[in-house]
C-alpha cells in the first residue's frame, strides 16, 4: 500500500487500546470508534460529589505485563502513575472474628501456612515452584500465540512444557492433593474466579495465577485503575491514534469478503482493516451479514460464560473500621454459590461477595472523612435483572457486612448506584450480560476459544472473548497479538 493503511478499531477497551497504539506506531492510520464517552471499556470511571469510582477492574496483578507494554514505547509505569504494593494484599473473611490477611513477603506467607497447617510449607514451596514455571512458560510462550490452529502447539519443546503445565488436570485436584486445610484451599482456589470457572473445571495450568497473586503481589495505581486507561490512551494519541467517542457501530459493510466501511449512528468510516474489540458475539451476530459470521447462535448458546455480577458503588460520609482495600467474604459455601452460577443459573441463596475500599489506600478517590466502597456479587449470566432484586441483595450485603466487620453503613450512605446484567448489555452489548467474558475451561482454552480470524479477510477479533482470555493483562496481550497478526497481513497486501 502506498498510503498509510486505514485501521478502524471497534471499542476502546484494553485490547483495542493496545492494538491501536502498536499499529499506529508501525505506520497505520488508526481510528478507534467507541460507543461510550470515554476509553477503557469495562474499566470506565464514574464520578459523583468528589468520589471517583472504578466501575470495573479493581485488582492490579501481573505488573510485568503493564511494564512490558509501556517499554514498547520507551516508557515505564512510573511515567504515568505511582504504583503501590498493598500490604496485606487482601483479607478473607471466613466468619465473624475469623479472618486471614494475605501477607506480601514470601517469608510471612510460609509462616502463615505453617501456622494454619503444620508442615505445609514444603508443599507450598513445591506448589509455588510449579506455579512459577507455568507463569514463565505461559506468559512468555502460550499467551502470545494467535491460536489460529492446533498446529501452533505441535512443538516438541511445548509438548514437554505442556505436561509440566498440567493442562489436563484441574485446580481443585491440584490444590486438594497438597493441602488439607479448607482455609488454605480457598485461598489458593480464589484466583481462578477471575478466569470465570469453578476450580473443578479450570485447568491446573492456571495455578500460574497463584504465582501472580502470592509472589508478584497485589498492587494499586494511585488515583485508581483508570490511570492505566489514561496511560494507554496517552500512548495511543502520541502515536497518532484518533478517538471517536459516543458513537455506536451499527454495521460492518462487507463486499467480496472485504470489510470496506463501518456504518455508525453518526456517519460512516472507510477502512482497510477492522479490529473487533467490542463484544465478539455482538459483532459476529449483529454487525455482520449472516454469511460472514464465524459462528451461529447455537454455538454461542453452548459456550460456558464467565459470571456476570451485581455491583454497588457507594459513597459513605464516614470512615470504616477494620477494613482493607480488598476484602473477600467467604463465610458461605463456595461450591453452593458456584453451582448457582454455572449449573442451575439462578440468583444465589447465600452468595460469596467482595468489597473494595480504595480510599483506605488512596485519599484522592473520596472527600475528607468519607469512604469509597463498592460491593460485588458474582452471578450467573442471563438472569432476570430488576431493581427489586438488586435492592434485595443490597440489603443482604449490608447486613452481612455489618455482622462480619462491625461496620453498620445503613445510616451513612450519601448515595449508591447499582450495576448489573442489564447495564452490561446496554453499555457494552455484553452477551448474556456477562462481566468477565468466556470461562477458561479446558474446552475453551487456546485454539478452542472463539478464533481471532474472521471469515472477512480484513477483520480480526481481539479482547476477552478470544485469546488469551479474560482479565486486564490478557486483554493487553490480546491487543498485542492482534496487532502482530495485522502487520503480517498488511505486509502481504
Secondary structure, 3 states (H helix, E strand, C coil): CCCCCEEEEECCCHHHHHHHHHHHHCCCEEEEECCCCCCCHHHCEEEECCEEEECCCCCECCHHHHHHHHHCCCCCHHHCCCEEECCCCEEEEEECCEEEEECCCHHHHHHHHHHHCCCCHHHHHHHHHHHHHHHHHHHHHHCCCCCCCHHHHCCHHHHHHHHHCCCCCEHHHHHHHHCCCHHHHHHHHHHHHHHCCCHHHEEHHHHHHHHHHHHHCCEEECCCCHHHHHHHHHHHHHCCCEEECCCCEEEEEEECCEEEEEEECCEEEECCEEEECCCHHHHHHHHCCHHHCCCCHHHHHCCCECCEEEEEEEEECCCCCCCCCEEEECCCCHHHHHHHHHCCCCCCCCCCEEEECHHHCCHHHCCCCCEEEEEEEEECCCCCCCHHHHHHHHHHHHHHHHHHHCCCCCCCEEEEEEECHHHHHHHHCCHHHCCCCECCEHHHCHHHCCCCECCCCCEEECCCCCCCCCCHHHHHHHHHHHHHHHHHHHHHC
